[in-house]
Amino acid sequence: MVEIVVAGGWLMLPIILCSILAIAIVIERFWTLSAYRIAPRYAVGQVWTWIKNNELDANRMRELRQSSPLGQILAAGLLQARQGREQMAEAIQHSAAGVIHDLERYLSTLGTIAAITPLLGLLGTVLGMIRVFSAIMIQGTGDPTALAGGISEALITTAAGLSVAIPAYAFHRYFVRQVDSLILVLEQESAKLVDALHSDRKVDIKGQADAKGQADAKGQADAQGQADAKGKADAKESNL
């Protein structure tokens, strides 16, 4: 491996540095751009429960703001909830702009790495071919050893540049798509809270729907039990 790097010439150094930086960005983005960290599933339902139970105080707001990026957006909207729907939506939009900027962090760097590493490999190819033709001019074509160094430099740098650029570009496209999906989730969850506070239409909030379903099921079970007990009592009286 060391021999290959040395044979590639000095342009292998920036290509290697780009590869290390790309690996670091990929690991960091995989850790950061997870859905449960950005937009917890029952965040809006929890907030709605606090509001209904009159538990939304300063401590709850601080907890919500520090819990996740979605919580940060919801907290910004709740601070302006009394000012009306438009003010609340505007506060959410301003907070979401900062969150989106954080979600897109380092993606431009990863895209730049994917773009420049093939060019570095191409530059190595050009320099290697210049070296080959210089050797031909000085020594002629009779010494293959003199030509091998330039040819190997040209091929190695090209291969190294493409080896870094291809996965970097693939991960860049993947993370861009992941950010787009997360932004859509943030918009949908924020809109649910706005509609729940400033709209008469029914809003399906996760967590609340589950609780309501459990209550309905319990009520049906109680009603069924009472009906069964009444039927047994009637049957007993008729037998008597």
C-alpha positions as CSV (number, residue, x, y, z in Angstrom):
1,M,0.0,0.0,0.0
2,V,2.8,2.4,0.9
3,E,4.5,1.6,-2.4
4,I,1.3,2.4,-4.3
5,V,0.9,5.8,-2.5
6,V,4.6,6.7,-3.2
7,A,4.3,5.7,-6.8
8,G,1.2,7.9,-7.2
9,G,3.2,11.0,-6.5
10,W,2.5,14.0,-4.3
11,L,-1.1,14.3,-5.5
12,M,-1.9,11.2,-3.5
13,L,-1.6,13.4,-0.3
14,P,-4.6,15.7,-1.0
15,I,-6.6,12.7,-2.3
16,I,-5.9,10.8,1.0
17,L,-6.8,13.8,3.0
18,C,-10.1,14.2,1.1
19,S,-10.9,10.5,1.8
20,I,-10.3,10.9,5.5
21,L,-12.5,14.0,5.6
22,A,-15.3,12.3,3.6
23,I,-15.3,9.3,6.0
24,A,-15.5,11.6,9.0
25,I,-18.5,13.5,7.5
26,V,-20.3,10.3,6.6
27,I,-20.0,8.9,10.1
28,E,-21.1,12.2,11.7
29,R,-24.1,12.6,9.3
30,F,-25.2,9.0,9.9
31,W,-25.2,9.7,13.6
32,T,-26.9,13.1,13.4
33,L,-29.5,12.5,10.7
34,S,-31.5,9.8,12.4
35,A,-35.2,10.2,12.4
36,Y,-35.6,9.5,16.1
37,R,-33.1,12.2,17.0
38,I,-34.5,14.9,14.7
39,A,-38.3,14.3,15.0
40,P,-39.3,12.0,17.8
41,R,-42.5,10.1,17.0
42,Y,-44.7,11.3,19.8
43,A,-43.3,14.8,20.4
44,V,-46.5,16.6,19.2
45,G,-48.7,14.2,21.1
46,Q,-46.7,14.9,24.3
47,V,-47.0,18.6,23.8
48,W,-50.8,18.4,23.3
49,T,-51.1,16.3,26.5
50,W,-49.2,19.0,28.4
51,I,-51.5,21.7,27.0
52,K,-54.7,19.8,27.8
53,N,-53.5,19.1,31.3
54,N,-52.3,22.7,31.8
55,E,-48.8,21.4,32.5
56,L,-47.0,23.5,29.9
57,D,-44.8,25.7,32.1
58,A,-41.2,27.1,31.7
59,N,-39.6,23.9,32.7
60,R,-41.6,21.9,30.1
61,M,-40.7,24.5,27.4
62,R,-37.0,24.2,28.3
63,E,-37.3,20.4,28.2
64,L,-39.1,20.5,24.8
65,R,-36.6,22.9,23.3
66,Q,-33.6,20.8,24.3
67,S,-35.1,17.4,23.4
68,S,-34.8,17.5,19.6
69,P,-34.8,19.9,16.6
70,L,-38.6,19.2,16.3
71,G,-39.0,20.2,19.9
72,Q,-37.0,23.4,19.2
73,I,-39.4,24.3,16.4
74,L,-42.5,23.5,18.5
75,A,-41.2,25.5,21.4
76,A,-40.6,28.5,19.2
77,G,-44.2,28.3,17.9
78,L,-45.7,27.8,21.3
79,L,-44.1,31.0,22.5
80,Q,-46.1,32.9,19.9
81,A,-49.3,30.8,20.1
82,R,-51.3,33.5,21.9
83,Q,-50.5,36.0,19.1
84,G,-52.5,34.1,16.5
85,R,-52.1,31.6,13.8
86,E,-49.9,33.7,11.5
87,Q,-47.5,34.8,14.2
88,M,-47.1,31.2,15.4
89,A,-46.5,29.9,11.9
90,E,-44.0,32.7,11.3
91,A,-42.1,31.8,14.5
92,I,-42.0,28.2,13.4
93,Q,-40.7,29.1,10.0
94,H,-37.9,31.2,11.5
95,S,-36.9,28.4,13.9
96,A,-37.1,25.8,11.1
97,A,-34.7,27.8,9.0
98,G,-32.0,27.3,11.6
99,V,-32.8,23.7,12.1
100,I,-32.6,23.0,8.3
101,H,-29.2,24.8,8.2
102,D,-27.9,22.4,10.8
103,L,-29.3,19.4,9.0
104,E,-27.5,20.4,5.8
105,R,-24.2,21.0,7.6
106,Y,-21.1,19.4,5.9
107,L,-23.1,18.2,2.9
108,S,-21.7,20.9,0.7
109,T,-18.2,19.8,1.8
110,L,-19.0,16.2,1.0
111,G,-20.3,17.3,-2.4
112,T,-17.1,19.3,-3.0
113,I,-15.0,16.3,-2.2
114,A,-17.0,14.2,-4.6
115,A,-16.4,16.9,-7.3
116,I,-12.7,17.7,-6.8
117,T,-11.1,14.2,-6.2
118,P,-11.6,13.1,-9.8
119,L,-10.0,16.4,-10.9
120,L,-7.1,15.7,-8.7
121,G,-6.8,12.2,-10.2
122,L,-7.0,13.8,-13.7
123,L,-4.3,16.3,-12.8
124,G,-2.1,13.3,-11.7
125,T,-2.8,11.7,-15.0
126,V,-1.7,14.8,-16.9
127,L,1.5,15.2,-14.8
128,G,2.3,11.5,-15.2
129,M,1.9,11.7,-19.0
130,I,4.1,14.8,-19.0
131,R,6.7,12.8,-17.1
132,V,6.5,10.0,-19.7
133,F,7.0,12.3,-22.7
134,S,9.8,14.1,-20.9
135,A,11.5,10.7,-20.5
136,I,11.0,9.9,-24.1
137,M,12.5,13.2,-25.2
138,I,15.6,12.6,-23.1
139,Q,16.2,8.8,-23.3
140,G,14.0,7.7,-26.2
141,T,11.7,4.7,-26.1
142,G,14.4,2.1,-25.5
143,D,14.3,2.3,-21.6
144,P,10.9,1.0,-20.4
145,T,11.9,1.6,-16.8
146,A,12.0,5.3,-17.4
147,L,8.5,5.3,-18.9
148,A,6.9,3.0,-16.2
149,G,7.2,5.6,-13.4
150,G,5.1,8.2,-15.3
151,I,2.5,5.7,-16.5
152,S,2.1,4.3,-13.0
153,E,1.7,7.8,-11.5
154,A,-1.0,8.6,-14.1
155,L,-3.0,5.4,-13.5
156,I,-2.7,5.3,-9.7
157,T,-3.8,8.9,-9.1
158,T,-6.8,8.5,-11.5
159,A,-7.9,5.3,-9.7
160,A,-7.4,6.9,-6.3
161,G,-9.4,10.0,-7.2
162,L,-12.3,7.9,-8.6
163,S,-12.2,5.6,-5.5
164,V,-12.9,8.5,-3.3
165,A,-15.3,10.4,-5.5
166,I,-17.7,7.6,-6.3
167,P,-18.7,6.7,-2.7
168,A,-18.6,10.4,-1.6
169,Y,-21.1,11.3,-4.3
170,A,-23.3,8.4,-3.5
171,F,-23.4,9.3,0.2
172,H,-23.9,13.0,-0.6
173,R,-27.1,12.1,-2.7
174,Y,-28.3,9.8,0.1
175,F,-27.9,12.5,2.8
176,V,-29.6,15.1,0.6
177,R,-32.6,12.8,0.2
178,Q,-32.6,12.1,4.0
179,V,-32.6,15.8,4.8
180,D,-35.5,16.4,2.4
181,S,-37.5,13.6,4.1
182,L,-36.8,15.0,7.6
183,I,-37.8,18.5,6.5
184,L,-41.1,17.1,5.3
185,V,-41.7,15.4,8.6
186,L,-40.9,18.6,10.5
187,E,-43.3,20.6,8.4
188,Q,-46.1,18.0,8.9
189,E,-45.6,17.7,12.7
190,S,-45.4,21.5,13.1
191,A,-48.6,22.0,11.0
192,K,-50.4,19.5,13.2
193,L,-49.7,21.6,16.3
194,V,-50.7,24.8,14.6
195,D,-54.0,23.3,13.4
196,A,-54.7,21.8,16.8
197,L,-54.4,25.2,18.5
198,H,-55.9,27.5,15.8
199,S,-58.3,25.4,13.8
200,D,-61.7,23.8,14.4
201,R,-61.1,20.8,12.3
202,K,-60.1,17.5,13.9
203,V,-56.3,16.8,13.9
204,D,-54.9,13.3,14.2
205,I,-52.1,13.7,16.7
206,K,-50.0,10.7,17.5
207,G,-50.3,9.7,21.1
208,Q,-53.7,11.3,21.6
209,A,-55.2,8.9,19.1
210,D,-53.8,5.9,20.9
211,A,-55.1,7.2,24.2
212,K,-58.5,7.8,22.8
213,G,-58.6,4.3,21.2
214,Q,-57.7,2.7,24.6
215,A,-60.5,4.7,26.3
216,D,-63.0,3.7,23.6
217,A,-62.0,0.1,23.9
218,K,-62.3,0.2,27.7
219,G,-65.8,1.8,27.5
220,Q,-67.0,-0.8,25.1
221,A,-65.7,-3.6,27.4
222,D,-67.4,-2.1,30.4
223,A,-70.7,-1.7,28.4
224,Q,-70.4,-5.3,27.2
225,G,-69.8,-6.5,30.8
226,Q,-72.8,-4.6,32.1
227,A,-75.0,-6.0,29.3
228,D,-73.8,-9.6,30.1
229,A,-74.5,-9.1,33.8
230,K,-78.0,-7.7,33.2
231,G,-78.8,-10.6,30.8
232,K,-77.7,-13.2,33.4
233,A,-79.8,-11.5,36.1
234,D,-82.9,-11.5,33.8
235,A,-82.4,-15.1,33.0
236,K,-82.2,-16.0,36.7
237,E,-85.4,-14.1,37.5
238,S,-87.3,-15.9,34.7
239,N,-86.2,-19.3,35.9
240,L,-87.5,-18.4,39.4
